[in-house]
Amino acid sequence: MQVILIQAPLIWENPKSNRNYFQARINEIRTEVDLIVLPEMFTSGFTMCPENVAESMQGETITWLKVLAKARNFAITGSLVIAENGNFYNRLVFVFPSGEIQFYDKRHLFTLAGEDKVYTSGDQKIVIEYLGWKICPLICYDLRFPAFSRNSENYDLLIYVASWPKIRTNAWDALLKARAIENMSYAIGVNRIGTDSNSYEYIGHSQAVDFLGNYVVEPEESEGSFLVVLDKEKMLETRQKLGFLNDRDSFEIK
């Protein structure tokens, strides 16, 4: 599977400008691609004022994503602020080429920034089936909680979309490798770059790690689109040879 990671300097609380930015970056892609991954809250930056940018599941951004996926025949994923039933969600959407949508609401809200005060947490982990791959999509702070991401579903790919600040980049790099190794899965992390209106700096480090903890795409700090090619057969052969997942613990998350 061929995946493009787009690392971008998000424009604060400006969905239209951010959509235009990503449209331009995607228009530049000339290679065959199966999936495009955008950062966390890609229409706004990591805002704690959801009322300024919230959309519905029938809003402009969702409509744009569906049109884009159908026109280019790829899937696209990232998170944005969704208003629904009187609540705000940090919602990752996965849009198929057909226009079908599956979504995941961020479970672990970032209390240090007060995300838990303004957003409603999700409680359902999802595994998406696409082109013969099982994909588990998660969001930023979820990366710190290995029990929730544990590979009890035999997924093939973990995706983390993020707004992870520069000051904690070492943790981002270490935890992405750890999640890949412990779950015998590819792990992709897509983070933003630039500075937000709260003066937090982001240096990206978007990357792809294989099931043994080796970089497929090394951490990137520049603005750009980065291609990763994933090999499922190689991953499954390694799982079968080593058998580590056969010894995993069973547990329930409440």
N, C-alpha and C positions, 0 to 999 in steps of 0.2 A: 504494500500500500504506500502511495506517495502522499506525503503530508507537507503542507506549507505552514510555517510558524511566522506570524506577522508581529513584529516588535515595534511598537509605535509610541510617539509622544502625544498622549491624549490631550484633547482640548477640554478644559474644565467646564462641565455642565453644559455642553453644547452638542446635543445629539446630531443635528444636521451637519455641522462641520466635521464631526468624527465619521459620520457615514460617508461624506464626500471624500475624506482622507482615505478610508479603507477601500472605497470604490476605485480611487485612482491607483492604489497599490495593487489591487487585484487585477485591474486592467493591464498592468505591466507584466503579469505572469503569462509566459508563453508556453511553458511546459505542461505536460499532462499532469493533472493533480486530482486526487480522490477526496481530500479533506483539507479545509483551511481552519486554523485555530487562531482566534483573536483573544486579547487579554480579558481580565475581569473588568466589569462595568465599562466595556469598550466604547459606549456612547457618551460617557460622562466623567470618567475618573472615579475614584473611590470616595464618593460623596456621602455625607451623613445628612444631606438635605434632599431626601428622595422626592419630595413633592415638587422640586424644581425640574425634574427630568423623567419622572415615572411615565411609563406607557402601558397600554394594554396589550394583550396577546393578539389583538387585531390592529395594533398601531403601526406607525410609519416604519419603525425599524424592523419589526417582524415581517411586514409586507415586503420591504426591501430585501431582506435575507431570502425570502421564499423566491422572489423574482430572480435574484442573483444565482441561487442554487440551481434553479431550473434552467436558466439560460446557459450556465457554464457546466452543467452536469457534474457538480461536485457537492459534497456536504460541507457545511460551515457551522462552526460552534464558537461560543463565547458567552459571557454573562452580561446582563443589563438589568436595570431597575424596572420591575413590573409592579403595577398596582392591581390588586385583585381582592374582591370581597372585603374592602376596607383595610387591607393590609398592604405593606410594601415587602417585596421579595428581591433578594439578590439571586436572580434566576439565570442559570445556564440553559441555553436553548441549543439543541442539536437539530439542524434543518437538513433534511435529506434532499437529494436531487428532485424527488417527486413533489417536494413542498410539504411532506409530512414533517411534523415536529414532535420531538420528545424533549422533556425538560427535567432539570434537577434544581431544587431550591437549596441554597447553601445551608448545611446543617450547623457547622461550627462558626457562629458569628463572632467577629473580632471585638471582644469586650474592651480591649485596651483603647480602641477608637470609639467605643459606644455604639457599635453596629447593632448590638442586641437591644438597644433602647429604641431604635427606629425601624428595624426590619424584623420580620417574622422568620424564624428558622424552619427549614424543612426537616422531615424525619424519614425520608425514603431514599435509600441508595438505589441507583439504577444502573443497569448494564444494557448498553445499546448494541444491537446486532447490525453490522453494516459491512457489506462486501466480504462476508465470511469471518469477520473479526468481531470479537466481543470487547466493547469499549466501556470503561468505567470513568465517567467525567466527574471531576470534583473541583472545588474552588478554594484557592489561596490558603486560608487558615486551616482548612481540612488537612493540609499536608502534615500538620503537627500531630495528627491523631491516627496512629497506625491501625488501631482496632477497627475503625470504621472502614478503612480502605482494604482490610485484609481480603486476600483473594480466595474467598470461599465459593465463588461462582466460576472459577477457571476462566476469568477474563484474560485478554491478550494485551491490552493497552490501557494504561492509566493516563488521563489527561488532567493537568492542573492549570487552570487559567488564574491569573494573579495580578494583584497590585502590591508587590512585595518590595518594601523600601530598601535602599542601599545599605543602611546600617545593619541589616540582618541578612545580608547576602550569603554569608558563610553557612547559615542555617538552611537557606533555600537550596544551595548546592548539595549539602550533606544529606538533607532529608529526601530530595529527589532520588539520589543514588540509593539511599536506604530503602525507599518504597519499591524501587525497581528490583533490587536484590532480594528482599524478603518475600516478594510476591512473584518472583520469576516472570516478570512482565516487563514489556517496554514501558517507559514513563516519559511523558512529554510535559514540559513546563513552559508556559508562555506568559511572560511578564511585560509590563510596560517600561518605558524609559521617560526621562524628563523630570520636571518638577511640577507638583500640583499647587493649588491655591493655598494649601496649608504649609507650604515650603518643605514638603517631604520630597526627597530626591530618590529617583529610581534609575538603576543602571541595567535593567533587563535581566541578563543572564538566562534568557530563553535557551532551551536546550532539549536534547533527546538522549535518553540513557537506555541501554539495552538490559536484558534480563540477568546479566552478570555484573552490571554496574559500569560498563564501558560506555564512553561517549560515542553516540552516532552523530550528533551535532554538538560540538563543544559550546559552553556558555558564551553567548554573544552579548556585547554591550552596545553595539551600534544600531541605529534605526535600519530596518530592512525586513525582507522576506527570506526565510531560510528553509530549504528543502531537506526533508528526511525521507529515506526509503526504508521501510520496515519489512522484515523477512519473517513471516509467520512460521514457515516450515523449519527454519533454523531454530527458532525459539522453542517449538514443540519438540524437536529432536533433543535439545538440551534439557528440557524438562523431563523427558522420558529417561534420558541417560542418568541424570542426577537424582531425580525422584524426591526432591526436597519438599514439594507441596504435599506429597503423600503423608508426611509427618506433621502437618499443621494442626494446631489446636482447634477444637470446636468450642464455640461460645455464642452467646446471644448478647446483643446490644439493646439496652432499654433506654 
